[in-house]
Amino acid sequence: MEFNESIKQFSERVSMMKDTVSTEEATKMSLIVPLFQILGYDVFNPLEFCPEYIADVGIKKGEKVDYAILDNGEPSILIECKSCSEQLDKHSSQLFRYFGTSPAKFGILTNGLVYRFYKMDLVPFLEINMINLKDSSINELRKFCKENFDKEKIFSTAEELKYSSLIKGVLSAEFEAPSEEFVRLVLTNIYDGQ
């Protein structure tokens, strides 16, 4: 089956299951791990998809990130999971702490519904909502498939994605509730009067 079709079917499955999944562990097993399997990772091989990867932070020992995608024994992507009933906003700092203790360049914070992609930063460069999946999101997600994953290429485009996402957010907010400055800016090119 083609990747786009697999992801769209998975998105439909997530929409159907989200209200019946109640714990973090259930979220991992029914909503998160299957996505990484679609992305081509061997989720049953701890040498590739390592559960509870040790990422000790400072004097805190025993700190573990939920999953790490390993490349030649080194983590390239850290994945921190939350229950699908939890909001992600308060958890980005937890993922950020792990960047300092790991050679991983990318992190994903997810509740199985929303996937936020980070590049050693507190601001995600990409957010994919599996409930409201767009074709552009599928194209970005394809870059994280095992067969396509190019750390350097994604790293270089992550900054551009981050800022374009932030710009879209600002514009969306302005269209929803335009500020006086925005209205002035638009009208200066349209209206000659005061």
C-alpha positions in Angstrom: 0.0 0.0 0.0 1.3 3.5 -0.8 2.5 5.6 2.1 -0.1 8.4 1.7 -2.9 5.9 1.7 -1.5 4.1 4.8 -1.2 7.3 6.7 -4.7 8.4 5.8 -6.1 5.0 6.9 -4.1 5.3 10.1 -5.5 8.8 10.7 -9.1 7.4 10.4 -8.2 4.7 12.9 -6.8 7.3 15.3 -10.1 9.3 15.0 -12.1 6.2 15.7 -10.0 5.0 18.7 -9.1 8.3 20.5 -12.2 8.3 22.8 -11.6 4.7 23.9 -7.9 5.0 24.8 -7.5 6.2 28.4 -3.9 5.7 29.6 -0.5 6.6 28.4 0.5 3.0 27.9 -2.7 2.3 25.8 -1.9 5.5 23.8 1.6 4.2 23.1 0.5 0.8 22.0 -2.6 1.7 19.9 -1.8 5.2 18.6 2.0 5.9 18.6 3.9 2.7 18.0 1.8 1.7 14.9 2.7 5.1 13.3 6.4 4.3 13.6 5.8 0.9 12.2 4.1 2.6 9.1 7.2 4.9 8.9 9.3 1.7 8.4 10.9 1.2 11.8 11.2 -2.2 13.4 9.3 -1.3 16.6 10.1 -4.8 18.0 13.9 -4.4 17.7 15.4 -2.5 20.6 18.6 -1.9 18.6 16.5 0.3 16.3 13.4 1.4 18.3 14.5 1.4 21.9 11.9 1.7 24.6 12.7 3.5 27.8 16.0 4.9 26.5 18.1 6.1 29.5 18.6 9.9 29.3 19.9 10.8 32.7 19.6 14.6 33.3 22.3 16.1 35.6 22.1 14.6 39.0 18.8 12.9 38.3 19.5 9.3 37.5 17.1 6.9 35.9 15.5 9.5 33.6 14.1 7.7 30.6 12.6 9.0 27.4 9.8 6.7 26.1 11.5 5.7 22.9 14.7 6.4 21.0 15.2 5.7 17.3 18.8 4.4 17.1 21.2 4.7 14.2 24.3 2.5 14.7 23.6 2.4 18.5 23.3 6.2 18.8 19.9 7.9 19.3 18.9 10.1 16.3 15.3 10.8 17.4 13.9 10.9 20.9 10.2 10.3 21.4 8.3 11.4 24.5 4.8 10.1 24.8 1.8 11.3 26.8 -1.8 10.0 27.1 -4.1 11.1 24.3 -6.2 12.9 26.9 -3.3 15.2 27.9 -2.4 18.5 26.3 1.2 18.7 25.1 2.0 22.4 26.0 3.4 21.7 29.5 5.7 18.9 28.4 8.1 20.4 25.8 10.6 21.3 28.5 10.8 17.6 29.6 11.9 16.7 26.0 14.3 19.6 25.8 16.1 18.4 29.0 16.9 15.1 27.2 18.7 16.9 24.3 21.5 17.9 26.7 22.2 14.3 27.6 21.9 12.7 24.2 23.5 13.1 20.8 20.0 13.0 19.3 19.3 16.0 17.0 15.5 15.6 16.9 12.7 15.0 19.4 9.1 14.2 19.0 6.5 15.0 21.7 3.2 13.3 21.1 -0.1 12.3 22.6 -0.9 10.0 19.7 -3.2 12.7 18.2 -0.7 15.5 17.8 3.0 15.1 16.9 5.3 18.0 17.6 8.8 17.8 16.0 11.7 19.6 17.7 15.3 20.3 16.7 17.1 20.8 20.0 14.7 23.8 20.7 11.7 24.6 22.8 9.7 25.6 19.7 8.6 22.8 17.4 9.5 23.2 13.8 6.6 20.9 12.7 3.3 19.9 14.1 1.1 17.2 12.7 -2.4 16.6 13.8 -3.5 13.1 13.0 -7.2 14.0 13.5 -7.0 16.9 11.0 -4.4 15.5 8.7 -3.4 17.6 5.7 -1.6 16.5 2.5 1.3 18.9 3.4 1.7 17.1 6.7 1.9 13.7 5.1 4.7 15.1 2.8 6.6 16.3 5.9 6.0 13.1 7.8 7.4 11.1 4.8 10.8 12.7 5.5 10.9 10.8 8.8 10.3 7.4 7.2 13.3 5.1 7.9 14.1 4.8 4.2 14.0 8.6 3.6 15.4 9.9 6.9 18.3 12.3 6.2 19.3 13.9 9.4 21.3 16.7 7.8 18.7 17.6 5.2 15.9 17.7 7.8 18.2 19.7 10.2 18.8 22.3 7.5 15.1 22.7 6.6 13.8 22.6 10.2 14.6 26.3 10.8 12.6 27.3 7.7 9.7 25.1 8.7 9.7 26.5 12.3 9.5 30.1 11.1 6.9 29.4 8.4 4.8 27.7 11.0 5.1 30.6 13.4 4.3 33.1 10.6 1.2 31.0 9.7 0.1 31.1 13.3 0.5 34.9 13.5 -1.4 35.4 10.2 -4.2 33.0 11.4 -4.6 35.0 14.6 -4.7 38.3 12.7 -7.4 37.0 10.3 -9.4 35.7 13.3 -9.1 39.0 15.3 -7.2 41.6 13.3 -5.1 44.1 15.3 -5.2 47.8 14.5 -1.6 47.6 13.1 -2.6 44.8 10.8 -5.6 46.6 9.5 -3.5 49.7 8.9 -0.9 47.7 7.0 -3.4 46.1 4.7 -5.4 49.4 4.1 -2.3 51.4 3.2 -2.1 49.4 -0.1 -5.8 49.6 -0.8 -7.3 52.9 0.6 -6.0 56.4 0.0 -7.9 58.2 2.8 -7.4 58.3 6.6 
